Amino acid sequence: MLSFHFSLHSHFYPDHDDTMACTVSFTTEKHYELPRRLEYINGIVTHPSLGKLAIATVKCLKITGRMWFKTNRDFLEIMDEESHELNEFSVALFDEGSNLRTFIIDGGPRSGSGCWGMELGVGDMLYVDDLEVKEEFRHQGVGSLILRKLLTDERIGYRGHAYVWPTPNSSVDSEAAWLARRDTIIAFYRKNGFRRIGFTSFFAYSPDPSHPSRQLTASAEPDPPSKAFETTTTGPALTQDEDRAEYPLHFAIAADKTPLVVQTLRTAYEADHASIRQRHPRTGLLPIHVAAASENVLAIQALLALYAPEPDVDRAALQGDLKDRNNKNGLTPLEILDATMTSRREIMETLVGRWDGYEEAGVRCEYALKRALGERLFSFALGDANMVTEDEYVEKRKWGCTCGMCTDGWLSPRMRLRLSAQAGIQYDMLKTDMDAFTSPHRPVSYLEIIHSTFDYIPPAIRKEIYESFYVGVYTIFYAICQVLETPSTTLSTSTSASPSTSDSVQGPPSSTAPMSMPTPNANATLPTPQTILSKALELDAGAVSFYLSKGGKVEFTLDAVLDMAREQSVLGDGTFEETFDVEEGGGGDILRDDGYTHLPKCANDLRFGGVRQHVGVAGGRDEMEDEDEDEEDEEDEEEDGEDEDEHDF
């Protein structure tokens, strides 16, 4: 958070020529825990006539190694550990993998000027945490001087962007004074090329002079919806008791989730029909907005019922209120509800490490609002996919499904295909590469196996690899593929032979054969370790049993499939999408004629962590790599010592 602090100690007032004589220097210090990802940068402006006395300072955090965040999905967690402000910054703009939130770039009502795009999802980040110019040296270009030096320095990094939250953090006498000071700070950053990201409170700077943000004049940048609800009065704000007395329904809905709230709303409506549509002047929120934000399902149901008595009049009013964005958040009731549910999920995933699904009340609120709006409940309309009861909707949506076709509510058709393809590819590669084995009775070293799938097996277990052990591993890959391609709970092995070392083995899709497409089926088989093991034993009981006797587990292979599938998704290098996510018709892509693009899209398509949670597989290799990273970080710290590098400009 940017702040301007005040100092009364000065005996010298430089003019513009004196400012040009100032010296700007920066020091850098690697983060004590994550030296390869985070680095502190401090800048100072000094004047030759003042010696070492600083007339301006800046404090920043450089965030590098973006792929580490995308791989480990720990961006929100690490930013939360750094500071409350960085937590606010990360949650407002990015997901746990540091990917930019969709609403900023989708061209919708929350995208603001639309000058920012996917470029913010890559490259280094330079967060300006604090810029202090002593009061007696302001308005003479000192702040702009140190900021320009910072932004043009190599520290901003490759494809990097600078970020700031321009808001005061010092106390003021009134809200009007606070707003005036904030606007002054915003004007300073706009003057130096920063532009607002969507309608959030955060601004960014692009070093590319041709970037759309650099072509957007400060006067052309739209204000966020909250601007219309800011007060310029100098008097005291209403106390909470005064506010509650004037807007009782807003407070009742937020505080009371019992059946009593229904009677409260009915009583107010009978006294004044307009009461259920009263807008709070400071927030712009209607009672229906408050009910959505509070996930108060009884209040939502009661409010929707109260719009119904006069269909010709109240139907139009209801639709208008359900689509109303005339509030400080610029969100409709359904959008506020979605933001609330998403925020709670991210908090649980980030801080607790486990998300147990959406709360039932929130999902029931969503069902009621979607029905009232006439929206489709799910994105995929197959038969009666969108003709579900409220209880059925709650069951399907609990784990985040938006397509209506996720098996058990969490395994989407596209995720199923992604994992099936990866398991099939690994099986095909392993089965065709048996050159290391010259005898079934002579084990080979792990170093002689060139396949990275064995990295997911603990070192003590993979120390000596017999041919039967090797066959057991790829048989489990084949079993995973078979289970994922099974459209119902009944497994069949009639269409393929069991894997073995013979040349007659028929496996899942190879690089030269088209892959079968999983049919969207919410009741399809789940890839649990138990189901996969049962299938693997059917395919080759001898090899699989030998693998198990040496300490092998199905979970090791599942870990490999999940990790590799994630690495090849858009969360990694994107090679899966380049290969499979193509339009049908023409060409020779292995999935081009099988309708992959016709599979329903779903919010669960990239939730690999959710799949791990449901099948009970932790990230084994990830944990080993984290240990390696820690060891390398310790070595880096020893080499760097405690000294800081200083650079003068």
C-alpha positions in Angstrom: 0.0 0.0 0.0 1.5 3.3 -1.0 1.8 6.0 1.6 3.1 9.5 1.9 4.5 10.2 5.3 5.1 13.7 6.8 8.3 15.0 8.3 9.0 18.4 9.8 12.8 18.1 9.9 14.4 19.9 6.9 16.7 22.8 6.3 16.9 22.7 2.5 14.4 23.0 -0.3 15.7 21.9 -3.7 14.5 23.4 -6.9 14.1 21.4 -10.2 17.7 21.8 -11.1 18.7 20.5 -7.6 16.4 17.5 -8.2 18.4 16.6 -11.3 21.5 16.4 -9.2 19.9 13.8 -6.9 21.4 10.3 -6.7 19.1 7.3 -6.7 20.5 4.0 -5.4 18.9 0.6 -4.8 19.7 -2.3 -2.6 18.5 -5.9 -3.1 18.1 -8.7 -0.6 16.9 -12.2 -1.4 14.0 -13.6 0.6 15.2 -15.6 3.5 12.9 -18.6 2.7 12.3 -18.3 -1.1 15.4 -16.6 -2.5 14.7 -17.9 -6.0 11.2 -16.5 -6.0 11.1 -13.4 -3.9 13.5 -10.4 -3.6 13.3 -7.2 -1.6 14.3 -4.0 -3.4 14.8 -0.8 -1.5 15.5 2.6 -3.2 16.8 5.9 -1.8 17.1 9.4 -3.2 19.9 11.6 -1.8 21.1 15.1 -2.6 24.8 16.2 -2.6 24.0 19.1 -0.3 22.3 16.9 2.2 24.9 14.1 2.4 23.3 10.8 3.3 20.0 12.3 4.4 17.3 10.6 2.4 14.7 12.8 0.8 12.7 9.9 -0.7 12.6 6.1 -0.4 10.8 3.2 -2.1 10.2 -0.3 -0.9 9.4 -3.1 -3.3 9.0 -6.8 -3.6 10.1 -8.5 -6.8 8.3 -11.7 -7.5 10.1 -14.0 -9.9 10.1 -17.7 -10.9 6.5 -17.5 -12.1 6.5 -21.1 -13.2 7.2 -22.2 -9.6 3.9 -20.6 -8.6 2.1 -22.2 -11.5 3.5 -25.6 -10.7 3.1 -25.5 -6.9 -0.2 -23.5 -6.9 1.0 -21.7 -3.8 0.9 -18.0 -4.9 -2.0 -17.0 -2.7 -0.5 -18.9 0.3 2.9 -17.2 -0.1 1.5 -13.7 -0.6 -0.7 -14.2 2.5 2.4 -15.1 4.5 4.2 -12.0 3.4 1.6 -9.4 4.4 -2.0 -8.5 4.5 -1.6 -6.1 1.6 0.0 -8.7 -0.6 -2.8 -11.1 0.3 -5.3 -8.5 -0.9 -3.3 -7.9 -4.1 -3.0 -11.6 -4.9 -6.6 -12.5 -4.2 -8.0 -9.6 -6.1 -6.1 -10.3 -9.3 -4.8 -13.9 -9.5 -5.6 -17.5 -8.6 -3.4 -19.8 -6.6 -1.2 -20.4 -9.7 -0.7 -16.7 -10.3 -3.0 -16.8 -13.3 -5.0 -13.7 -14.0 -8.6 -13.8 -13.0 -10.9 -14.1 -16.0 -13.2 -11.2 -15.2 -10.3 -8.8 -15.8 -9.9 -9.8 -19.4 -13.3 -11.1 -20.5 -14.6 -7.8 -21.7 -17.4 -7.9 -19.2 -18.6 -5.2 -16.8 -15.7 -5.8 -14.4 -13.0 -5.4 -17.0 -12.8 -1.6 -16.7 -10.9 0.0 -19.6 -10.0 -3.4 -21.0 -6.3 -2.3 -21.5 -4.9 -5.3 -19.6 -4.8 -8.9 -20.9 -3.1 -12.2 -20.4 0.3 -10.6 -20.3 -0.2 -10.0 -16.6 -0.4 -13.8 -16.2 3.3 -14.2 -17.1 6.6 -12.6 -16.4 8.1 -11.1 -13.2 6.1 -8.9 -10.9 7.4 -5.8 -9.1 5.1 -4.8 -6.3 5.6 -1.2 -5.0 4.9 -1.6 -1.4 5.8 1.9 -0.1 7.0 5.2 -1.7 7.8 7.9 0.8 8.7 11.5 -0.2 9.3 13.9 2.6 6.7 16.6 2.7 9.1 19.5 2.1 10.5 17.8 -1.1 7.2 17.0 -2.7 5.8 18.5 -6.0 9.4 18.8 -7.3 9.7 15.6 -9.3 11.5 13.6 -6.6 8.8 10.9 -6.4 8.7 10.5 -10.2 12.5 10.4 -10.3 12.8 7.4 -8.1 9.8 5.7 -9.7 11.2 6.2 -13.2 14.6 4.8 -12.1 12.9 1.8 -10.6 10.6 1.1 -13.6 13.4 1.4 -16.2 15.9 -0.7 -14.2 16.6 -4.3 -15.2 15.0 -5.5 -12.0 11.6 -5.3 -13.4 12.5 -8.4 -15.3 11.7 -10.2 -18.5 8.1 -9.5 -19.6 7.7 -7.9 -16.1 5.0 -5.5 -14.8 5.0 -3.2 -11.8 2.0 -3.1 -9.5 0.8 -0.8 -6.8 -2.2 -0.2 -4.5 -2.4 3.7 -4.4 -4.1 4.4 -1.2 -3.0 6.3 2.0 -2.3 4.4 5.2 -2.0 7.3 7.5 -4.8 8.6 9.7 -7.0 11.5 8.5 -9.6 13.6 10.1 -12.5 12.6 7.8 -13.5 10.2 5.0 -13.5 13.2 2.6 -9.9 14.0 3.5 -8.9 10.3 3.1 -10.5 10.2 -0.4 -8.8 13.5 -1.4 -5.4 12.1 -0.4 -6.1 8.8 -2.2 -7.0 10.7 -5.4 -3.8 12.6 -5.2 -1.8 9.4 -5.0 -3.8 7.9 -7.9 -3.0 11.0 -10.0 0.7 10.6 -9.2 0.8 7.0 -10.5 -1.3 7.8 -13.5 1.1 10.6 -14.4 3.8 8.0 -14.3 2.1 5.5 -16.6 0.1 3.3 -14.2 -3.4 2.2 -15.2 -6.1 0.5 -13.2 -6.5 -3.2 -13.5 -10.2 -3.8 -14.3 -12.3 -2.1 -11.7 -10.1 -3.3 -8.8 -8.1 -1.0 -6.5 -4.8 -2.0 -8.0 -2.8 -0.4 -10.8 -0.1 -1.8 -13.1 2.6 -0.4 -15.3 3.9 -2.0 -18.6 7.5 -1.2 -19.7 6.3 -1.6 -23.3 5.6 1.8 -24.7 3.2 0.3 -27.3 1.1 -1.5 -24.7 -2.6 -0.4 -24.7 -2.2 0.9 -21.1 0.4 3.3 -22.3 -1.9 4.6 -25.0 -4.8 5.2 -22.6 -4.9 8.8 -21.3 -5.5 9.3 -17.6 -8.7 11.2 -18.3 -10.1 8.4 -20.5 -9.7 5.8 -17.8 -13.2 4.9 -16.4 -13.8 5.2 -12.6 -14.8 2.0 -10.7 -18.5 1.7 -9.7 -17.5 2.4 -6.1 -16.6 6.0 -7.0 -20.3 6.9 -7.3 -20.9 5.9 -3.7 -18.0 7.8 -2.1 -19.0 10.7 0.1 -17.4 14.1 0.1 -19.2 15.2 3.2 -17.0 16.3 6.1 -19.5 15.4 8.8 -19.4 12.2 10.8 -20.8 9.1 9.2 -23.9 7.3 10.6 -23.3 5.1 13.6 -24.1 1.4 13.2 -27.2 1.9 15.3 -28.4 4.8 13.2 -27.7 2.8 10.0 -29.6 -0.2 11.4 -32.6 2.0 12.3 -32.7 3.5 8.8 -32.1 0.3 6.8 -33.4 -2.5 9.1 -33.9 -5.1 6.3 -30.3 -5.0 5.2 -29.1 -5.7 8.7 -31.8 -8.3 9.4 -30.9 -10.3 6.2 -27.2 -10.2 7.0 -27.6 -11.3 10.6 -30.6 -13.6 10.7 -30.6 -16.9 8.8 -33.4 -18.4 10.8 -37.1 -18.7 9.7 -37.7 -15.4 11.6 -36.1 -13.5 8.7 -39.0 -14.6 6.5 -41.5 -13.0 8.8 -39.4 -9.9 9.1 -39.5 -9.5 5.3 -43.2 -10.2 5.0 -44.0 -7.7 7.7 -41.9 -5.0 6.1 -43.5 -5.7 2.7 -47.0 -5.5 4.0 -46.2 -2.1 5.6 -44.4 -0.8 2.5 -44.0 -2.8 -0.8 -41.0 -0.6 -1.7 -39.1 -1.7 1.4 -37.8 -4.9 -0.2 -36.3 -2.8 -3.0 -34.7 -0.1 -0.9 -31.2 0.7 -1.9 -28.5 1.5 0.7 -27.1 4.9 -0.3 -23.5 4.2 0.9 -23.2 0.8 -0.8 -25.9 0.8 -3.4 -26.9 -2.7 -2.3 -30.5 -3.9 -2.5 -31.8 -6.4 0.0 -31.4 -9.1 -2.6 -27.7 -8.3 -2.9 -27.3 -8.5 0.8 -29.1 -11.9 0.9 -26.8 -13.2 -1.8 -23.6 -11.9 -0.1 -24.8 -13.5 3.2 -25.8 -16.8 1.5 -29.1 -16.4 3.3 -31.2 -18.9 1.4 -34.4 -18.3 3.4 -34.1 -14.5 2.8 -33.6 -15.1 -1.0 -36.6 -17.4 -1.2 -38.7 -15.0 0.7 -37.7 -12.0 -1.4 -38.3 -13.9 -4.6 -41.8 -14.9 -3.4 -42.6 -11.3 -2.5 -42.0 -10.2 -6.0 -44.6 -12.6 -7.3 -48.0 -11.2 -6.2 -48.3 -8.8 -9.1 -46.6 -10.6 -12.0 -47.1 -7.8 -14.6 -45.4 -5.2 -12.4 -43.1 -7.2 -10.1 -41.7 -9.5 -12.7 -40.0 -6.6 -14.5 -38.9 -5.3 -11.1 -37.5 -8.7 -10.1 -35.5 -9.0 -13.4 -34.2 -5.5 -13.0 -33.0 -6.1 -9.4 -31.5 -9.5 -10.2 -29.4 -7.8 -13.0 -28.7 -4.7 -11.0 -25.0 -3.6 -10.8 -25.6 -0.1 -9.5 -23.6 -0.7 -6.3 -20.1 -0.1 -5.1 -19.0 -3.6 -6.2 -20.5 -3.4 -9.7 -21.9 -6.9 -9.3 -25.3 -8.5 -9.6 -26.7 -10.6 -6.7 -25.6 -13.8 -8.5 -22.1 -12.4 -9.1 -21.8 -11.4 -5.5 -22.8 -14.9 -4.5 -20.3 -16.4 -6.8 -17.5 -14.1 -5.5 -18.4 -15.1 -1.9 -18.4 -18.8 -2.6 -15.2 -18.6 -4.6 -13.4 -16.6 -1.9 -14.3 -19.2 0.8 -13.1 -22.0 -1.4 -9.8 -20.3 -2.1 -9.3 -19.5 1.6 -9.8 -23.2 2.5 -7.5 -24.4 -0.2 -4.8 -21.9 0.6 -4.8 -21.8 4.4 -6.2 -25.2 5.3 -5.0 -27.2 2.3 -8.4 -28.9 1.9 -11.7 -27.8 0.5 -14.8 -29.8 1.5 -17.1 -28.4 -1.2 -19.4 -25.5 -1.4 -21.7 -25.0 1.6 -25.2 -26.2 0.9 -26.8 -22.8 1.7 -24.7 -21.1 -1.0 -25.6 -23.7 -3.6 -29.3 -23.4 -2.8 -29.1 -19.6 -3.1 -27.5 -20.1 -6.5 -30.2 -22.5 -7.6 -32.9 -20.0 -6.6 -31.3 -17.0 -8.3 -30.6 -18.9 -11.6 -34.1 -20.2 -11.7 -35.5 -16.7 -11.1 -33.2 -15.3 -13.9 -34.2 -18.1 -16.3 -30.5 -19.1 -16.7 -29.3 -22.6 -17.5 -28.3 -24.5 -14.4 -25.4 -26.2 -16.1 -23.5 -25.5 -19.3 -24.1 -28.9 -20.9 -27.7 -29.6 -21.9 -27.9 -33.4 -22.6 -31.4 -34.7 -22.2 -32.7 -33.4 -18.8 -29.3 -32.1 -17.6 -30.8 -28.7 -16.9 -34.1 -30.1 -15.6 -32.9 -31.0 -12.1 -34.5 -30.6 -8.7 -32.9 -28.3 -6.1 -31.6 -31.3 -4.2 -30.1 -32.8 -7.3 -28.5 -29.4 -8.1 -26.9 -29.2 -4.6 -25.4 -32.7 -5.1 -24.0 -31.9 -8.5 -22.7 -28.5 -7.6 -21.1 -29.3 -4.2 -17.7 -30.0 -5.7 -17.7 -27.2 -8.2 -19.2 -28.8 -11.3 -20.6 -26.3 -13.8 -21.3 -28.7 -16.7 -23.7 -31.0 -15.0 -21.7 -34.1 -16.2 -19.0 -34.5 -13.7 -18.8 -38.0 -12.2 -19.6 -37.7 -8.6 -19.6 -33.9 -9.0 -15.8 -33.5 -9.4 -14.4 -35.5 -12.3 -15.3 -33.6 -15.5 -15.4 -35.2 -19.0 -12.4 -33.1 -20.1 -10.4 -34.0 -17.0 -11.3 -37.6 -17.5 -10.0 -37.4 -21.1 -6.9 -35.5 -20.1 -5.9 -38.2 -17.5 -6.9 -41.1 -19.8 -4.7 -39.6 -22.6 -1.8 -39.2 -20.2 -2.1 -42.7 -18.8 -2.3 -44.2 -22.3 0.7 -42.3 -23.6 2.8 -43.4 -20.6 1.7 -47.0 -21.1 2.5 -46.9 -24.8 6.0 -45.4 -24.2 6.9 -47.9 -21.4 5.6 -50.9 -23.2 7.6 -50.2 -26.4 10.8 -49.5 -24.6 12.0 -52.8 -22.9 15.6 -52.6 -24.2 17.2 -52.3 -20.8 16.0 -55.8 -19.8 18.2 -58.6 -21.1 16.9 -61.2 -18.6 13.7 -61.5 -16.5 16.0 -62.4 -13.5 18.5 -59.6 -13.8 17.4 -56.3 -12.4 18.5 -53.0 -13.9 19.4 -49.7 -12.2 17.0 -46.8 -12.0 19.5 -44.8 -13.9 19.1 -47.2 -16.9 15.4 -46.4 -17.1 14.9 -43.2 -19.1 11.3 -42.7 -18.3 10.4 -39.9 -15.8 7.4 -41.9 -14.6 9.8 -43.8 -12.3 10.6 -40.5 -10.6 7.3 -40.8 -8.8 8.3 -44.1 -7.1 10.3 -43.6 -3.9 14.1 -44.3 -4.3 14.2 -47.2 -1.9 11.6 -49.0 -3.9 13.0 -48.3 -7.4 16.6 -49.2 -6.4 16.5 -52.4 -8.4 14.0 -52.8 -11.2 13.1 -56.2 -12.4 11.3 -56.8 -15.6 8.2 -58.0 -13.8 8.3 -54.8 -11.7 8.5 -52.7 -14.8 5.6 -54.6 -16.4 3.6 -54.1 -13.3 4.1 -50.3 -13.5 2.9 -50.0 -17.1 0.0 -52.4 -16.5 -1.3 -50.0 -13.9 -1.0 -47.2 -16.4 -3.1 -49.3 -18.7 -5.6 -50.0 -16.0 -5.9 -46.3 -15.3 -6.6 -45.7 -19.0 -9.2 -48.5 -19.0 -11.0 -47.3 -15.9 -11.2 -43.7 -17.2 -12.6 -44.9 -20.5 -15.3 -47.1 -18.9 -18.6 -45.3 -19.3 -20.4 -47.1 -16.5 -19.7 -48.9 -13.2 -19.3 -52.2 -15.0 -15.7 -52.8 -16.2 -15.1 -55.0 -19.3 -11.9 -56.5 -20.5 -13.3 -58.2 -23.6 -11.9 -55.7 -26.1 -8.3 -55.9 -25.2 -5.7 -58.4 -24.1 -3.8 -58.2 -20.8 -0.5 -56.3 -21.0 2.6 -58.4 -20.9 6.1 -58.4 -22.4 5.0 -60.2 -25.5 4.6 -58.5 -28.9 1.0 -59.5 -29.0 0.0 -57.2 -26.2 -2.8 -54.8 -27.1 -2.7 -51.6 -25.2 -4.5 -48.3 -25.0 -4.0 -45.7 -27.7 -0.6 -45.4 -29.2 0.8 -42.4 -31.0 -0.4 -43.8 -34.3 -3.9 -44.9 -33.2 -6.9 -42.7 -32.6 -7.9 -42.4 -28.9 -11.5 -43.3 -27.9 -13.4 -40.4 -26.6 -15.1 -40.7 -23.2 -18.8 -40.1 -23.5 -20.1 -37.5 -21.0 -21.6 -39.6 -18.3 -22.0 -38.3 -14.8 -22.3 -42.0 -13.6 -19.0 -43.2 -15.2 -16.4 -45.1 -13.2 -14.2 -43.2 -10.8 -10.4 -43.8 -10.9 -9.9 -44.7 -7.3 -6.8 -46.7 -6.3 -9.1 -49.7 -5.4 -10.8 -49.7 -8.7 -7.6 -49.3 -10.7 -5.9 -52.1 -8.7 -8.8 -54.4 -9.3 -8.6 -53.7 -13.0 -4.7 -54.1 -13.1 -4.9 -57.5 -11.4 -7.3 -58.6 -14.0 -4.9 -57.5 -16.7 -1.7 -59.1 -15.3 -2.0 -60.4 -11.8 1.6 -61.7 -11.7 3.4 -58.6 -12.7 1.2 -56.3 -10.6 1.5 -58.5 -7.5 5.3 -58.5 -7.9 5.3 -54.7 -8.1 3.2 -54.6 -5.0 5.4 -57.0 -3.1 8.3 -54.7 -3.7 6.5 -51.8 -2.0 4.9 -50.4 -5.1 1.5 -48.7 -4.9 -1.2 -47.6 -7.4 -0.9 -44.2 -5.8 2.6 -43.7 -7.3 1.3 -44.2 -10.8 -1.8 -42.0 -10.2 0.5 -39.3 -8.9 2.5 -39.5 -12.1 -0.6 -39.3 -14.3 -2.0 -36.3 -12.4 1.3 -34.5 -12.3 2.2 -35.0 -15.9 -1.3 -34.1 -17.1 -1.1 -30.9 -15.1 2.4 -30.1 -16.5 1.0 -30.4 -20.1 -2.1 -28.4 -19.4 -2.4 -24.6 -19.7 -1.3 -24.5 -16.1 2.1 -25.8 -17.4 3.4 -25.7 -20.9 0.1 -26.1 -22.7 1.1 -29.0 -24.9 -2.1 -30.9 -24.3 -4.2 -28.1 -25.6 -2.0 -27.6 -28.6 -2.4 -31.3 -29.4 -6.0 -32.1 -28.4 -8.0 -28.9 -28.2 -8.5 -28.5 -31.9 -11.5 -27.9 -34.2 -13.1 -30.9 -35.8 -12.8 -31.7 -39.5 -9.7 -32.2 -41.6 -6.1 -32.8 -40.7 -4.5 -35.7 -38.9 -4.7 -34.9 -35.2 -5.5 -38.0 -33.2 -8.5 -36.4 -31.6 -9.7 -34.2 -34.4 -12.5 -36.4 -35.5 -13.5 -37.6 -32.0 -15.2 -34.4 -30.8 -13.0 -33.3 -28.0 -14.0 -29.7 -28.4 -17.6 -30.9 -28.1 -17.0 -32.2 -24.6 -18.6 -29.7 -22.1 -16.3 -27.2 -20.5 -16.4 -27.1 -16.7 -14.9 -25.3 -13.8 -13.4 -28.7 -12.8 -11.5 -29.2 -16.0 -8.2 -28.0 -14.4 -8.7 -28.8 -10.7 -6.0 -31.4 -10.4 -5.9 -30.7 -6.6 -9.5 -31.7 -6.3 -8.9 -35.0 -8.1 -6.0 -35.7 -5.8 -8.1 -35.0 -2.8 -10.9 -37.3 -3.9 -8.7 -40.2 -5.0 -6.4 -39.8 -1.9 -3.1 -39.1 -3.7 -0.7 -36.6 -2.4 2.0 -35.0 -4.7 4.8 -37.4 -4.0 7.3 -36.1 -6.5 6.3 -32.5 -5.7 7.3 -33.0 -2.1 10.7 -34.5 -3.1 11.3 -31.6 -5.4 10.4 -29.1 -2.7 13.0 -30.7 -0.5 15.5 -30.4 -3.3 14.5 -26.8 -3.8 15.0 -26.1 -0.1 18.5 -27.6 -0.2 19.4 -25.5 -3.2 18.0 -22.4 -1.6 20.2 -23.0 1.5 23.2 -23.4 -0.8 22.3 -20.1 -2.5 22.1 -18.4 0.9 25.5 -19.7 1.9 27.1 -18.4 -1.3 25.4 -15.0 -1.1 26.1 -14.5 2.6 24.4 -11.7 4.4 25.7 -8.9 2.2 23.4 -6.8 0.1 24.3 -5.7 -3.5 24.1 -1.9 -3.9 23.8 -0.2 -7.2 24.1 3.6 -7.8 22.5 5.5 -10.7 
